[in-house]
Amino acid sequence: MKRRDGEPVETSQQSSRSVAQDVIPLSVLDLATVATGSTPAQALRETVEVSAEVERLGYHRLWVAEHHGMPAVASSAPAVLIAHLANTTTTLRVGSGGVMLPNHAPLVVAEQFGTLEALHPGRIDLGLGRAPGTDQVTVRALRRTPDMHADTFPDDVVELINYLLPGEGLPSHPSANPGRGYLPEVWLLGSSLFSAQLAGLLGLPFSFAYHFAPKLLDAALTTYRSNFRPSVLHTEPRVMVAVSVL
């Protein structure tokens, strides 16, 4: 057994425990990719098989992404897919990486993920992104009204979280039920300094898309940590980095 720098690690029991405590939890992002000659149904079955295997191997989370209008990607309805994955696993955290919030009304997302958290308490993650995840024609079909766009993303994130927090909520907002008090673990996703700063200001965990913008990694994490403000959800910064691997 070797360290990352090549220095040997002792194999004593005490040393093994020390090394284990330093291991970074590993997770999986799955797009339910439709291979050439395959079908969306087969791609979704393969995602279910992947979730069982990564749970067996001890991975911490499995997230599915939201994409629309892409023949090669079957994960267009993450809340539906997450419900099935949570039902076919027992310990694995499952969630969205992410829900593209500008495509949806915050109340609808709160009800969907409040329902998931009520069904599978302590195992649901809600990763939020501000990109559309599709082309402009599909964006118009998804949003239906022209005033739903990425510029309102920070306010939409706050509104969504307020639907889920325990308590009475804001008088100006309706009630999400299920939703109120059924709070999944909320993450902010991004590949820019804007998203990093916003996650810090809101006191949310931040997942950086290294596979989209590898050169921004250090700057993004520095921006996130320097702007972090403790919130009712988290008192300290938390970071996840998404990379492509073979």
Secondary structure, DSSP 8 states (H G I E B T S, - for coil): -B-TTS-B---SHHHHHHHHHT-----EEE--B--TT--HHHHHHHHHHHHHHHHHHT-SEEEE----S-TTB--S-HHHHHHHHHHH-SS-EEEEEEEEGGGS-HHHHHHHHHHHHHHSTT-EEEEEE-S-SS-HHHHHHHH-STT-SGGGHHHHHHHHHHHHSSSS--TTS---TTTTT---EEEEEESSHHHHHHHHHHT--EEEETTT-GGGHHHHHHHHHHH----SS-SS--EEEE----
